[in-house]
């Protein structure tokens, strides 16, 4: 009976505008209903929801078959319904977080600046969602220098075609990436547009390519990129870092483990490498890891270390201090025959030795 009365009232209210309280004009309705019975007389409230999708702001509120018999508590109910509608409107009009653009300014040494004054270049990051982004680099003159699409900006996974340009606007390089790994052809050009080199990558591995002189003649081939090299190699680099990290027994016991605690070196070598897995039966099990990232300058010095990932934040400062304490200089990295700044990543891994396992590493 109540539903029939509500339907009848809705039909009447459409014809009698005096019975309708307009909130938001609309075209379509996703609907909800509310009804209240008082003895043998029904008093109803009817809500239609308006918007491009379910849950959007309400369009109008229809109320009351018998306005002369409205009771104070029912008036209060209608006010509550009206407030809910207005609250839904505010939520529906919230500004979406994406897409959004972020702008950052840097000096010639790649140090961040507060504004465009004295900036050597700027970086514009267009975030399309929480992970995907497109990063553009502009020179101080406003010329576009680089375009890089990311599948996951936080993890540095380039996906698509990365392109760079010379200051004169001429194409410099064109590289193909899939999921953060080079895949396909890499082309490099001289400032006048002459092809400089052609490389082919398979699963991030540089296959043999071809190099050319400015006049187009073939020249001896050399790899497109050569990472920085620490004297003695990647394992020695990792050893030099880990031996300076001296966690106390209290710090190590903050790991949630069972068994004897120890720590040892994992594998270093920078962004171009990957940590080898530790077999379960190898006598030690990893329980924590801190990945520290730093820049190798054109002079082979360590600069701007920071923690990229950590499962033991109480040890972050000790790991950073160990990296800053490196005294040997790297052989700088090279790209297309030119010395460049490069990024190095060193994981410091903490282990637990099973009670019956082989004791490997440095025991606390």
C-alpha positions as CSV (number, residue, x, y, z in Angstrom):
1,X,0.0,0.0,0.0
2,X,2.8,2.4,0.9
3,X,4.6,1.7,-2.3
4,X,1.4,2.3,-4.3
5,X,0.9,5.6,-2.5
6,X,4.5,6.6,-3.2
7,X,4.1,5.8,-6.9
8,X,0.9,7.7,-7.1
9,X,2.5,10.7,-5.3
10,X,5.5,10.6,-7.7
11,X,3.1,10.8,-10.6
12,X,1.2,13.7,-9.1
13,X,4.3,15.5,-8.1
14,X,5.6,15.4,-11.7
15,X,2.5,17.3,-12.7
16,X,2.3,19.7,-9.7
17,X,5.6,21.5,-9.5
18,X,4.5,23.0,-6.1
19,X,5.0,19.6,-4.6
20,X,8.6,19.3,-5.8
21,X,11.8,20.6,-4.1
22,X,14.4,21.0,-6.8
23,X,18.0,20.4,-5.9
24,X,20.0,19.6,-9.0
25,X,18.4,19.5,-12.5
26,X,19.0,16.3,-14.3
27,X,18.2,14.1,-17.2
28,X,18.3,10.5,-15.8
29,X,17.6,8.8,-12.5
30,X,19.2,6.0,-10.6
31,X,16.8,5.5,-7.8
32,X,16.3,4.9,-4.2
33,X,13.1,5.1,-2.2
34,X,12.3,5.8,1.4
35,X,8.8,5.4,3.0
36,X,7.4,5.9,6.5
37,X,4.0,4.6,7.7
38,X,2.0,6.5,10.4
39,X,-1.0,4.4,11.6
40,X,-3.4,4.0,8.7
41,X,-2.1,7.1,6.9
42,X,1.1,6.8,4.9
43,X,3.5,9.7,4.6
44,X,6.4,9.1,2.2
45,X,9.6,10.5,1.0
46,X,11.0,9.7,-2.5
47,X,14.5,10.4,-3.8
48,X,15.8,10.2,-7.3
49,X,19.5,10.1,-7.9
50,X,21.0,12.1,-10.8
51,X,24.4,11.9,-12.4
52,X,26.6,10.2,-15.1
53,X,27.0,7.1,-12.9
54,X,25.3,5.4,-9.9
55,X,26.0,7.2,-6.7
56,X,26.2,10.7,-8.3
57,X,24.3,13.7,-6.7
58,X,20.5,13.5,-6.3
59,X,18.2,15.4,-8.6
60,X,15.2,16.2,-6.5
61,X,13.3,15.2,-3.4
62,X,9.6,14.4,-3.5
63,X,7.8,14.5,-0.2
64,X,4.6,13.9,1.5
65,X,1.2,12.8,0.5
66,X,-0.3,14.6,3.4
67,X,1.6,17.8,4.1
68,X,-0.9,19.0,6.7
69,X,-0.2,15.9,8.8
70,X,3.6,16.0,8.8
71,X,4.9,15.5,12.3
72,X,8.0,17.2,13.6
73,X,10.0,13.9,13.6
74,X,9.2,13.3,10.0
75,X,10.2,16.9,9.1
76,X,13.5,16.1,10.7
77,X,13.8,12.9,8.6
78,X,13.3,14.9,5.5
79,X,16.0,17.4,6.5
80,X,18.4,14.4,7.1
81,X,17.6,13.1,3.6
82,X,18.1,16.6,2.1
83,X,21.5,16.8,3.9
84,X,22.5,13.5,2.5
85,X,21.7,14.6,-1.0
86,X,23.8,17.8,-0.6
87,X,26.7,15.8,0.9
88,X,26.6,13.5,-2.1
89,X,26.7,16.5,-4.4
90,X,29.9,17.8,-2.7
91,X,31.5,14.4,-3.0
92,X,30.5,14.1,-6.6
93,X,32.1,17.4,-7.5
94,X,35.5,16.6,-6.0
95,X,38.4,17.3,-8.2
96,X,40.0,14.1,-9.5
97,X,43.6,13.4,-8.4
98,X,44.6,12.5,-11.9
99,X,45.8,13.5,-14.4
100,X,48.0,16.2,-12.9
101,X,51.3,17.9,-13.9
102,X,54.3,18.5,-11.6
103,X,57.1,20.8,-12.4
104,X,60.6,20.8,-10.9
105,X,63.7,22.9,-11.6
106,X,67.4,21.9,-11.4
107,X,70.8,23.5,-11.8
108,X,73.6,22.2,-14.0
109,X,74.7,19.7,-11.3
110,X,71.2,18.3,-11.2
111,X,70.4,19.8,-7.7
112,X,66.8,20.8,-7.2
113,X,65.9,24.5,-7.0
114,X,62.9,26.3,-5.5
115,X,62.0,28.0,-8.8
116,X,63.0,28.8,-12.3
117,X,65.7,31.4,-11.4
118,X,69.2,30.1,-12.4
119,X,67.7,26.8,-13.5
120,X,69.6,24.9,-16.2
121,X,66.5,22.8,-17.0
122,X,63.1,21.9,-15.8
123,X,61.3,18.6,-15.6
124,X,57.5,18.4,-16.2
125,X,55.9,15.2,-15.0
126,X,52.4,14.4,-16.3
127,X,50.9,11.7,-14.0
128,X,48.0,9.9,-15.7
129,X,47.4,7.6,-12.6
130,X,49.2,6.5,-9.5
131,X,51.9,4.8,-11.4
132,X,51.9,5.8,-15.1
133,X,53.5,9.1,-16.2
134,X,55.2,11.0,-19.0
135,X,58.3,13.0,-18.1
136,X,59.5,15.8,-20.3
137,X,62.8,17.7,-19.9
138,X,63.1,21.3,-21.1
139,X,66.2,23.4,-21.4
140,X,66.3,26.9,-19.9
141,X,65.5,28.2,-23.4
142,X,62.3,26.2,-23.4
143,X,63.5,23.6,-26.0
144,X,62.3,20.1,-25.4
145,X,65.3,17.9,-24.6
146,X,63.8,14.5,-23.6
147,X,60.5,12.6,-23.6
148,X,60.2,9.5,-21.5
149,X,57.0,7.4,-20.9
150,X,56.8,5.4,-17.7
151,X,54.8,2.3,-16.9
152,X,55.7,2.8,-13.2
153,X,57.4,6.1,-12.4
154,X,58.2,5.1,-8.8
155,X,60.0,2.0,-10.0
156,X,61.6,3.7,-12.9
157,X,60.0,1.4,-15.5
158,X,60.2,3.0,-18.9
159,X,57.6,1.7,-21.4
160,X,57.4,2.9,-24.9
161,X,59.6,5.1,-27.0
162,X,62.1,7.4,-25.2
163,X,63.3,10.3,-27.4
164,X,65.9,13.0,-26.9
165,X,66.8,16.1,-29.0
166,X,69.8,18.4,-29.5
167,X,69.5,22.1,-28.6
168,X,68.9,22.8,-32.3
169,X,65.8,20.6,-32.2
170,X,67.4,17.8,-34.2
171,X,66.7,14.2,-33.1
172,X,69.4,12.8,-30.9
173,X,68.3,9.3,-29.8
174,X,65.3,7.1,-30.1
175,X,65.0,4.0,-27.8
176,X,62.3,1.4,-27.4
177,X,61.4,0.0,-24.0
178,X,59.0,-2.7,-22.8
179,X,58.3,-2.9,-19.1
180,X,61.5,-1.1,-18.1
181,X,63.8,-3.1,-20.4
182,X,65.2,-2.1,-23.8
183,X,63.6,-4.1,-26.5
184,X,64.1,-3.5,-30.2
185,X,66.0,-0.8,-32.1
186,X,68.1,2.0,-30.7
187,X,69.0,4.8,-33.1
188,X,71.5,7.7,-32.4
189,X,72.2,10.7,-34.7
190,X,74.7,13.5,-35.1
191,X,73.5,17.1,-34.7
192,X,73.1,17.4,-38.4
193,X,70.8,14.4,-38.6
194,X,73.3,11.9,-39.9
195,X,72.9,8.4,-38.4
196,X,75.6,7.8,-35.8
197,X,74.7,4.3,-34.6
198,X,72.2,1.5,-34.8
199,X,71.8,-1.0,-32.0
200,X,69.5,-3.9,-31.4
201,X,68.3,-5.0,-27.9
202,X,66.7,-8.2,-26.8
203,X,65.4,-8.4,-23.2
204,X,67.7,-5.5,-22.3
205,X,70.8,-7.1,-23.7
206,X,72.8,-5.1,-26.3
207,X,73.4,-7.2,-29.4
208,X,76.0,-6.2,-31.9
209,X,75.1,-3.1,-33.9
210,X,76.8,-0.7,-36.2
211,X,78.6,2.7,-35.7
212,X,79.2,5.4,-38.3
213,X,81.4,8.5,-38.7
214,X,79.9,11.9,-39.4
215,X,80.3,11.3,-43.1
216,X,78.4,8.1,-42.9
217,X,81.4,5.6,-43.1
218,X,81.4,2.5,-40.8
219,X,83.7,2.7,-37.8
220,X,84.6,0.1,-35.2
221,X,81.6,-0.8,-33.0
222,X,81.5,0.0,-29.3
223,X,78.7,-0.6,-26.8
224,X,76.1,2.1,-26.4
225,X,76.4,2.2,-22.6
226,X,79.2,1.3,-20.2
227,X,78.2,1.4,-16.5
228,X,80.4,2.9,-13.8
229,X,83.0,0.5,-12.5
230,X,84.3,0.3,-9.0
231,X,87.9,-0.7,-8.6
232,X,87.8,-4.4,-7.9
233,X,84.3,-4.9,-9.2
234,X,80.8,-5.1,-8.0
235,X,81.4,-7.7,-5.2
236,X,84.2,-5.6,-3.7
237,X,81.9,-2.5,-3.8
238,X,79.2,-4.4,-1.9
239,X,81.8,-5.7,0.6
240,X,83.1,-2.1,1.2
241,X,79.6,-0.9,2.0
242,X,78.5,-3.8,4.1
243,X,81.6,-4.0,6.2
244,X,81.0,-0.4,7.4
245,X,77.5,-1.2,8.5
246,X,77.8,-2.4,12.1
247,X,74.3,-3.1,13.5
248,X,74.1,-3.8,17.2
249,X,72.5,-7.0,18.6
250,X,69.5,-4.9,19.6
251,X,69.0,-3.5,16.1
252,X,69.3,-7.0,14.6
253,X,66.8,-8.5,17.0
254,X,64.2,-6.0,15.7
255,X,63.8,-8.4,12.7
256,X,61.0,-10.8,13.2
257,X,63.0,-14.0,13.0
258,X,63.7,-17.3,14.8
259,X,67.2,-18.5,15.0
260,X,70.7,-17.1,15.1
261,X,71.0,-13.6,13.5
262,X,73.8,-12.6,11.2
263,X,74.4,-10.2,8.4
264,X,76.4,-10.5,5.2
265,X,77.0,-9.1,1.8
266,X,74.6,-9.6,-1.0
267,X,75.3,-8.4,-4.5
268,X,76.1,-4.9,-5.8
269,X,76.7,-3.5,-9.2
270,X,74.1,-0.8,-9.8
271,X,70.9,-0.5,-11.7
272,X,72.2,-2.7,-14.5
273,X,72.5,-5.7,-12.2
274,X,70.1,-7.9,-10.1
275,X,70.6,-9.6,-6.8
276,X,71.0,-13.4,-7.1
277,X,68.5,-15.5,-5.1
278,X,69.7,-17.1,-1.9
279,X,68.8,-20.7,-1.8
280,X,66.8,-21.9,1.2
281,X,69.3,-24.7,1.8
282,X,72.3,-22.4,1.5
283,X,72.6,-22.0,5.3
284,X,71.2,-18.5,5.5
285,X,67.9,-16.8,4.8
286,X,67.4,-13.1,4.0
287,X,65.3,-11.3,6.5
288,X,65.7,-7.7,5.5
289,X,67.2,-5.5,2.8
290,X,68.1,-1.9,2.3
291,X,68.7,-0.7,-1.2
292,X,70.7,2.5,-1.4
293,X,71.0,4.5,-4.7
294,X,73.6,7.1,-5.5
295,X,75.0,9.0,-8.4
296,X,78.4,8.5,-9.9
297,X,79.6,11.9,-11.2
298,X,81.7,12.5,-14.4
299,X,84.7,12.6,-12.1
300,X,83.9,9.1,-10.5
301,X,82.8,10.5,-7.2
302,X,79.8,9.3,-5.1
303,X,77.0,11.9,-4.8
304,X,73.5,12.2,-3.4
305,X,72.9,8.8,-1.8
306,X,69.4,7.9,-0.7
307,X,67.5,4.8,0.4
308,X,65.3,3.6,-2.4
309,X,63.8,0.6,-0.5
310,X,64.1,-0.5,3.1
311,X,62.7,-3.2,5.3
312,X,64.8,-2.0,8.2
313,X,64.4,1.8,8.4
314,X,66.2,1.8,11.8
315,X,69.4,1.0,9.9
316,X,69.0,3.4,7.0
317,X,71.3,6.0,8.3
318,X,74.1,3.5,9.0
319,X,73.9,2.3,5.4
320,X,73.9,5.8,4.0
321,X,77.0,6.7,6.1
322,X,78.7,3.6,4.8
323,X,78.1,4.7,1.2
324,X,79.3,8.2,2.0
325,X,82.5,6.7,3.4
326,X,83.6,5.1,0.2
327,X,87.1,6.5,-0.6
328,X,87.9,4.9,-4.0
329,X,86.7,6.6,-7.1
330,X,84.7,4.8,-9.8
331,X,85.5,4.7,-13.4
332,X,82.8,7.0,-14.7
333,X,80.0,5.6,-16.9
334,X,79.8,6.3,-20.6
335,X,76.9,6.6,-23.0
336,X,77.6,6.6,-26.7
337,X,81.3,7.3,-26.1
338,X,80.6,10.3,-23.8
339,X,81.3,10.4,-20.0
340,X,78.1,10.9,-18.2
341,X,76.6,10.8,-14.7
342,X,75.2,7.4,-13.8
343,X,73.2,5.8,-11.1
344,X,74.4,2.9,-8.9
345,X,72.2,0.7,-6.7
346,X,73.7,-1.4,-3.9
347,X,71.6,-3.8,-1.8
348,X,72.7,-4.5,1.8
349,X,71.0,-7.8,2.8
350,X,70.5,-9.0,6.4
351,X,70.3,-12.7,7.0
352,X,69.1,-15.3,9.6
353,X,71.0,-18.5,10.1
354,X,68.7,-21.5,10.8
355,X,69.5,-23.2,14.1
356,X,70.9,-26.3,12.3
357,X,72.1,-24.5,9.2
358,X,75.6,-23.7,8.1
359,X,76.8,-20.5,9.7
360,X,77.6,-18.2,6.8
361,X,78.4,-14.5,7.1
362,X,79.2,-12.4,10.1
363,X,77.5,-13.6,13.3
364,X,76.5,-11.0,15.9
